[in-house]
Amino acid sequence: MSKKVTQTVEDLVIPILEELGLELVDVEYSKEGKNWFLRVFIDKEKGIDIEECGIVSEKLSEKLDEIDPIPYNYFLEVSSPGAERPLKKEADFLKALGKQVHLKTYEPIDGEKVFEGELTSFDGSTVTITATIKTRKKVLEIPYEKVASARLAVTFN
């Protein structure tokens, strides 16, 4: 059910975002405690502001009220993905080249499942990051199909 809801919401929100020159980052539909939450994360090149989130929320809410695809009461939240933006699509990885990323894999690679470093290359099948391990730089090649989750990583120098 959750997958069907998120797909329906994606189909409804994408035309709204295209009209406003915005991008869909992710849609989440989940139950937390006794409440259901529908979260829509949007962005654009220079970042998103609260006014844009409000406009999208209002327009999406109207569409959701029209077709009523969700049988439960829920809270709709439209927001920026934040500084640690998730990398969901191949295009997200390409935009993140040269930036710090945090990756988790489905299975261990060289005994590890969590990796952090600069995303130096992505060719659609291999994610290459340069990590600093005890003052040494190490290049790690991770098969894209083994990436369980990825996001930008905030670093403090």
Order of alpha helices (4+ residues) and beta strands (2+ residues): alpha-beta-beta-alpha-beta-alpha-beta-beta-beta-beta-beta
